[in-house]
Amino acid sequence: MGSTRDLLVVGKITAAHGIKGWIKVYSYTAEPEQLFDYTPLFLQRKSGCDRVEFVHWQRQGKGLIAQVKGCKDRNQAEL
């Protein structure tokens, strides 16, 4: 993958949600659910970028919540 300058930002993770590893997601796309149509998706961290795959997602009020593949509890979600 190229440098972080080559990334198109389509959303951000805002917080952990619940105890089962779900996260709150803010989408920058015109229709929020369209965020999940983009693949592959990468999570930018201080240490670099990691590919991320969402296994479940749903609307929650005015926002979105999702579960990242392999993320099973709140502690993992907070990382």
C-alpha positions as CSV (number, residue, x, y, z in Angstrom):
1,M,0.0,0.0,0.0
2,G,1.2,3.6,-0.6
3,S,1.7,6.3,2.0
4,T,-1.1,7.7,4.1
5,R,-1.3,10.5,1.6
6,D,-2.8,8.0,-0.8
7,L,-5.8,7.3,1.5
8,L,-9.3,8.6,1.0
9,V,-10.9,9.1,4.3
10,V,-14.6,7.9,4.3
11,G,-15.3,7.8,8.0
12,K,-13.9,7.6,11.5
13,I,-14.4,5.5,14.6
14,T,-15.7,7.7,17.4
15,A,-16.0,5.3,20.4
16,A,-16.5,1.8,21.7
17,H,-20.2,0.7,21.9
18,G,-21.4,-1.9,24.4
19,I,-19.5,-4.9,25.8
20,K,-19.4,-7.2,22.7
21,G,-16.7,-5.4,20.7
22,W,-18.9,-3.0,18.7
23,I,-17.8,0.5,17.8
24,K,-19.5,3.8,16.9
25,V,-18.7,4.9,13.3
26,Y,-19.1,8.4,11.8
27,S,-19.5,8.2,8.0
28,Y,-18.4,11.0,5.6
29,T,-20.3,9.4,2.7
30,A,-23.5,11.0,1.3
31,E,-25.6,8.1,2.5
32,P,-23.9,6.9,5.8
33,E,-24.5,3.2,5.1
34,Q,-22.4,3.6,1.8
35,L,-19.3,3.6,4.0
36,F,-19.6,-0.2,4.2
37,D,-19.6,-0.5,0.3
38,Y,-16.0,0.6,0.1
39,T,-13.5,-2.2,0.2
40,P,-10.9,-2.7,1.2
41,L,-11.0,-0.4,4.2
42,F,-8.0,0.6,6.3
43,L,-7.7,1.8,9.9
44,Q,-5.1,4.5,10.2
45,R,-3.2,4.3,13.5
46,K,0.0,6.0,14.8
47,S,1.9,2.8,13.9
48,G,0.6,2.7,10.3
49,C,-2.5,1.4,8.5
50,D,-4.2,-2.0,9.1
51,R,-6.8,-3.5,6.9
52,V,-10.2,-3.7,8.6
53,E,-13.2,-5.9,7.8
54,F,-16.6,-5.2,9.3
55,V,-18.7,-8.4,10.0
56,H,-21.8,-6.6,11.2
57,W,-23.2,-3.1,11.1
58,Q,-26.4,-1.3,11.7
59,R,-28.0,2.1,12.1
60,Q,-28.1,3.2,15.7
61,G,-30.2,6.4,16.1
62,K,-28.7,9.0,13.8
63,G,-25.4,7.1,13.5
64,L,-23.9,3.7,12.8
65,I,-22.4,1.0,14.9
66,A,-20.3,-1.9,13.6
67,Q,-18.3,-4.9,14.7
68,V,-14.8,-5.4,13.3
69,K,-13.8,-9.0,12.4
70,G,-12.1,-10.6,15.4
71,C,-13.1,-7.9,17.9
72,K,-15.1,-9.7,20.6
73,D,-15.1,-7.4,23.6
74,R,-15.0,-3.7,24.6
75,N,-11.3,-3.8,25.5
76,Q,-10.4,-4.8,22.0
77,A,-12.9,-2.2,20.6
78,E,-11.2,0.6,22.6
79,L,-7.8,-0.2,21.1
